[in-house]
Amino acid sequence: MSVYQRAAAANLVKDPAALDATTLFLSHHMAHQQAMNALLAASEQQAVNDPNPAIEKVFKPGLAAAKTQDDMVELLFTLEDAIGQTYVYATGLLTTPEHRTTIMTVAGVHARQRALLGVVYGHHDPADLFPSSFARNDNPLPPDALLT
């Protein structure tokens, strides 16, 4: 969520449709944080309200380097890819069907956001975005970046 907030503050996304999309995606990230915190609360775990340090470490330099709308869109495209992979990876760590359903629903939203950013705003070839029927589940983040 913090990356989207800083991306908005950078004021590089000028296209009205792209700006609407990134604003919508920020609202999705906020809703996903609430959903994840509800899962944590149901498991009697502490809520997470601070930015993930691993995400910050990876994306903070990209935010600083972004100079154009295309740079920002590519950064957000990469962010959505990393987040989606992380949720898919983390699904195997969950112990209840309800929790797995919630986290895979969130992963699906990130996959759609990635596709939209990639095809509509990033001008990626759709064949490159959909190479298989399933999202990769290799974890792009260090193990300590996951809640278990």
Secondary structure as GFF3:
##gff-version 3
##sequence-region A 1 148
A	DSSP	alpha_helix	2	10	.	.	.	ID=ss1
A	DSSP	alpha_helix	16	42	.	.	.	ID=ss2
A	DSSP	alpha_helix	53	65	.	.	.	ID=ss3
A	DSSP	alpha_helix	69	91	.	.	.	ID=ss4
A	DSSP	alpha_helix	97	116	.	.	.	ID=ss5
A	DSSP	pi_helix	117	121	.	.	.	ID=ss6
A	DSSP	alpha_helix	126	129	.	.	.	ID=ss7
A	DSSP	three_ten_helix	143	145	.	.	.	ID=ss8
###
